[in-house]
Amino acid sequence: MYVLITGGTNGIGLAGARGLVERGARVGLVARDRGKAERVAGELGGTDVFEADLTSQASIREMAADVAERAPLIDVLVNNAGAMFGTHQVSAEGIELTWALNVVAPYLITRLLADRLAVGARVIGTASDEHEKAKRIDFDDLSGERFYSGSARLAGGSLRRYGETKLALILLSAELARRMPEIHTYTFEPGLVATGFNTNNGRLMKLMMAMTKPFARTPEQGAETLLWLATSPEVANESGYYYSRERRTDPSPAAQDRDAAERLWTTLAAQTTLPI
């Protein structure tokens, strides 16, 4: 079994990569920091390294070409990398970074590697229960500027933007299931996990994350559902669903909006200049 995973050098991704190697899989790590990824690969064994800045479409395209050249057919693709940015920033393509990393990257990677996915391949996205706080995708404000303006920023706008991107990821998974029936797609929420997430957004956010640490799950616990989705025969014939604690569950009503999922697909195709 060959598994390609983004964000596999720390936190949930690293715990998942380690668990997959222990189960006999060969793993390809997609990482921005090649040196760190190579150190992790050396520790894990049975691991390849592919370098990419996932906020950059050009970098993703280069990585996908490298994967197509060096890797075998992919049995499991894990779109795990994600982040929340405390200030409004844009990618080289002019796309707000939280959206670029959490939504555009999984879409573009999956589309570019579609021909490299084995029949019946599993595509897994790391979502979050924060998606429940987003009532809809605001297609009129894809730049997310309203989340970062004055009072909105002070009221936790970046976290609400993060939730909106995770809502989009769940909708994307469902739309992938409809458009690519030859593969199986899943999203899952790992729960509150003690990782380095959101510690790069200033002292206040770092303090808040430190305060939640005693109540958080370990990365290994957070990766349990990922490993189950990647390997369990129980979900082999399912596609497009959302999971928590190794159980299929319903996401928010907004995450079950088929019209929004179709519009999201069209929007992402335009943002990446790919055919619909």
ABEGO torsion letter per residue (X at the ends): XBBBBBGAABEAAAAAAAAAAAAGBBBBBBBABAAAAAAAAAAAEGBBBBBBBAABAAAAAAAAAAAAAABBBBABBBBABBBBBABBBBBAAGBBAAAAAAAAAAAAAAAAAAAABBBGBBBBBBBBAAAAABABBBAABAAGAAAABEAAAAAGAAAAAAAAAAAAAAAAAAAAAAABAABBBBBBBAEBBBBABGAAAEAAAAAAAAAAAAABBBAAAAAAAAAAAAABAAAAABBGBBBBGGBBBBBBAAAABAAAAAAAAAAAAAAAGBBX
